[in-house]
């Protein structure tokens, strides 16, 4: 039987390596190159300006607001989403009455297109929409506001929508992972007198910590890199810069303001932000096996 390390077998990986180089490494390298250009788009001639774009970006108050908003977004959304999704997933795994219907309901928000989600919440959160109507109906008129047009609530509202879209979907994934745990371990903990909360957090959670880390990383990247679509539909980064995030700033500078060099400098910052966040999540959610090494 030939060795898997033989040159003949290694040649089979060449198409995959070429694909990775062209469609992954290539765009990343292009981002760093474009960051050194003054370029309005494909129909215009680019001009090399070196590090000038970096100075413009870091001196721009809009960029500082985008960094702050992105940091707030992930610092609020991920620590809320992952524990809540884990608890819902654990509950689903216990197979309560109607758990199949609950699974569908939890998963449904993640299946709704971003444009439809924007339309739904544009109506619900409008000054005369469902949220304000409910508040007025229960006598909390002073709480009613233009949620998406108020600088103090725009970003928080977008984070709430992200949570609505992500918690249920993540909970179903957690339930699927928890279903593979040895039933005798859970039963032994219950026989020893562990209640539901203790069993969930001190028995089940450590056993799936590696999966928790994976889902936390995926949701972190999803929140960080894909927030531009919802912002474009609902707030366009406003009012002012109150809901401008790094991913939206990349879009706005590249396609609305035709400043590709600035856009790609922000893209590099976004990439570094994502890598740093991944390392932080990995450090915070080390699995028991890694802790024992």
C-alpha positions in Angstrom: 0.0 0.0 0.0 1.6 3.3 -1.1 2.5 5.9 1.6 0.1 8.8 1.8 3.2 11.0 1.8 4.3 9.9 -1.7 4.7 12.6 -4.3 2.0 11.0 -6.4 -0.6 11.5 -3.7 0.7 15.0 -2.8 0.1 16.1 -6.4 -3.6 15.5 -5.8 -3.7 18.5 -3.5 -2.4 20.9 -6.2 -5.9 21.9 -7.5 -7.0 22.7 -3.9 -3.9 24.7 -3.2 -4.3 26.7 -6.5 -7.9 27.4 -5.6 -7.0 28.6 -2.1 -4.2 30.8 -3.5 -6.3 32.4 -6.1 -9.5 33.0 -4.2 -8.2 33.4 -0.6 -4.6 34.5 -0.5 -5.0 36.5 -3.7 -7.8 38.8 -2.4 -6.0 39.3 0.9 -2.8 40.3 -0.9 -4.8 42.6 -3.2 -6.3 44.3 -0.1 -2.9 45.3 1.2 -1.9 46.6 -2.3 -5.0 48.7 -2.9 -4.5 50.2 0.6 -1.5 52.0 -0.9 -3.4 53.5 -3.8 -5.6 56.5 -4.5 -8.3 54.8 -6.6 -11.9 55.7 -7.3 -12.8 52.4 -9.0 -12.3 50.1 -12.0 -12.9 52.9 -14.5 -10.2 55.1 -13.1 -6.4 55.0 -13.1 -5.0 54.2 -9.7 -2.1 56.3 -8.2 0.4 54.9 -5.8 0.5 57.1 -2.6 2.2 54.8 -0.1 1.1 55.1 3.5 -1.0 58.3 3.0 -4.3 56.4 3.3 -3.2 55.2 6.7 -2.8 58.7 8.0 -6.1 59.8 6.6 -7.9 56.8 8.1 -6.5 57.2 11.6 -7.1 60.9 11.6 -10.8 60.5 10.7 -13.3 60.7 13.5 -15.7 58.5 11.5 -13.1 55.7 11.7 -12.8 56.1 15.4 -16.6 55.9 15.8 -16.6 52.8 13.7 -14.0 51.1 15.8 -15.9 52.0 19.0 -19.2 50.8 17.6 -17.8 47.5 16.3 -16.1 46.8 19.7 -19.4 47.5 21.5 -21.3 45.4 19.0 -19.2 42.2 19.5 -18.6 42.9 23.2 -22.3 42.9 23.8 -23.7 40.5 21.3 -21.3 37.5 21.7 -21.3 37.3 25.6 -25.1 37.5 25.5 -25.7 35.2 22.5 -23.5 32.3 23.4 -24.7 31.6 27.0 -28.3 32.2 26.1 -28.1 29.9 23.1 -26.4 27.3 25.2 -29.2 27.4 27.8 -31.9 27.2 25.1 -30.0 24.3 23.4 -29.7 22.5 26.7 -33.5 22.9 27.2 -34.2 21.6 23.7 -31.9 18.6 24.4 -34.1 17.6 27.3 -36.9 17.1 24.7 -39.7 19.1 26.4 -43.2 18.9 25.1 -43.3 20.3 21.6 -39.5 20.4 21.3 -39.7 19.7 17.5 -41.9 22.8 17.0 -39.5 24.8 19.3 -36.6 23.8 17.2 -38.3 25.1 14.0 -39.2 28.3 15.7 -35.7 28.8 17.1 -34.1 28.1 13.7 -36.5 30.2 11.6 -35.0 33.7 12.2 -31.7 32.5 10.7 -33.5 31.4 7.5 -35.1 34.8 6.8 -33.2 36.8 4.2 -31.5 40.0 5.4 -33.7 42.1 3.1 -36.8 40.6 4.6 -35.4 41.0 8.1 -34.8 44.7 7.4 -38.3 45.2 6.1 -39.8 43.5 9.2 -37.9 45.6 11.7 -38.2 48.8 9.7 -41.9 48.5 10.2 -41.8 47.2 13.8 -39.4 49.9 15.0 -40.8 52.9 13.1 -42.2 55.7 15.2 -45.8 54.4 14.7 -44.7 50.7 14.6 -45.4 47.7 16.8 -42.9 48.4 19.6 -44.0 52.0 20.2 -47.6 50.9 19.9 -47.1 48.3 22.6 -45.3 50.8 24.9 -48.1 53.3 24.5 -50.7 50.6 25.0 -49.3 49.7 28.4 -48.8 53.3 29.5 -45.1 53.7 28.8 -45.5 56.6 26.4 -42.2 58.2 27.6 -40.3 55.1 26.4 -41.5 55.4 22.8 -38.9 56.7 20.4 -37.7 56.5 16.8 -35.5 53.5 17.6 -33.5 53.6 14.4 -33.3 57.4 14.1 -32.2 58.1 17.7 -28.4 58.2 18.2 -28.8 56.8 21.7 -30.7 53.7 20.5 -29.7 53.0 16.9 -26.7 50.7 17.7 -28.4 49.0 20.5 -31.4 48.2 18.3 -29.1 46.7 15.6 -27.4 44.5 18.3 -30.9 43.3 19.4 -31.8 42.4 15.9 -28.5 40.5 15.6 -29.3 38.6 18.8 -32.8 37.8 17.5 -31.3 36.3 14.3 -28.5 34.4 15.9 -29.6 33.0 19.3 -32.1 30.5 18.1 -30.0 29.2 15.2 -27.0 28.7 17.6 -29.3 27.1 20.2 -30.3 24.4 17.7 -26.7 23.7 16.9 -25.9 23.4 20.6 -28.8 21.0 21.0 -27.4 18.8 18.2 -24.0 18.7 19.9 -25.4 18.1 23.4 -27.4 15.1 22.0 -24.2 13.3 21.4 -23.1 13.4 25.1 -23.0 10.1 27.0 -26.4 9.9 28.7 -24.9 8.0 31.7 -22.7 11.0 32.6 -25.8 13.3 32.9 -27.7 10.6 34.8 -24.8 10.1 37.2 -24.7 13.8 38.0 -28.5 13.8 38.6 -28.3 10.8 40.8 -25.6 12.6 42.9 -28.1 15.4 43.5 -27.0 17.9 40.8 -29.9 20.2 39.8 -30.6 21.3 36.3 -28.4 24.4 36.4 -25.5 22.6 38.0 -25.8 19.8 35.5 -25.9 22.2 32.6 -23.0 24.4 33.6 -20.7 22.1 35.6 -21.2 18.8 33.7 -22.5 19.5 30.1 -20.8 22.8 29.4 -17.2 21.6 30.1 -17.8 18.5 27.9 -18.8 20.7 24.9 -16.5 23.6 25.6 -14.5 23.1 22.4 -17.8 23.3 20.4 -18.8 26.4 22.4 -15.5 28.0 21.4 -16.1 27.1 17.7 -19.6 28.6 17.6 -18.4 31.7 19.5 -15.7 32.2 16.9 -18.2 31.8 14.1 -20.8 34.2 15.6 -18.0 36.7 16.4 -16.9 36.7 12.7 -20.4 36.7 11.4 -21.3 39.7 13.6 -18.1 41.6 12.9 -17.9 41.1 9.1 -21.6 41.0 8.0 -23.2 43.9 10.0 -22.9 46.1 6.9 -26.0 44.7 5.2 -28.4 45.3 8.0 -27.0 48.8 8.7 -27.3 49.7 5.0 -31.0 48.7 5.0 -32.0 50.3 8.3 -29.7 53.2 9.4 -27.0 53.8 6.7 -24.6 54.3 9.6 -26.6 57.0 11.2 -27.8 59.1 12.8 -24.5 60.7 12.3 -22.0 57.9 12.9 -23.9 56.4 15.8 -24.4 53.0 14.0 -21.4 53.1 11.7 -19.3 49.9 12.1 -16.0 48.9 10.4 -17.7 46.6 8.0 -20.2 49.3 7.0 -17.4 51.8 6.6 -15.6 49.5 4.2 -18.7 49.3 2.1 -19.5 53.1 2.3 -16.0 54.2 1.3 -15.7 51.7 -1.5 -19.1 51.9 -3.2 -20.7 55.2 -2.0 -17.7 57.5 -1.8 -15.4 55.7 -4.3 -12.4 55.8 -2.1 -11.0 52.3 -2.5 -7.6 53.0 -0.8 -9.3 54.3 2.4 -11.7 51.4 2.3 -9.0 48.7 2.1 -7.0 50.3 5.0 -10.2 49.9 7.1 -10.5 46.4 5.7 -7.0 45.6 7.0 -7.9 47.0 10.4 -11.1 44.8 10.3 -9.0 41.8 9.5 -6.6 42.4 12.4 -9.6 43.0 14.7 -11.0 39.7 13.6 -7.8 37.8 14.2 -7.3 39.4 17.6 -10.9 38.5 18.6 -10.3 34.9 17.5 -7.2 34.6 19.7 -9.1 36.1 22.6 -12.0 33.7 22.3 -9.6 30.8 22.0 -7.9 31.9 25.2 -11.1 32.4 27.2 -12.7 29.1 26.1 -9.8 26.7 26.3 -11.1 23.1 26.5 -10.4 21.0 29.6 -7.9 18.9 27.7 -5.9 22.0 26.8 -6.0 23.3 30.4 -4.5 20.0 31.6 -1.5 20.2 29.3 
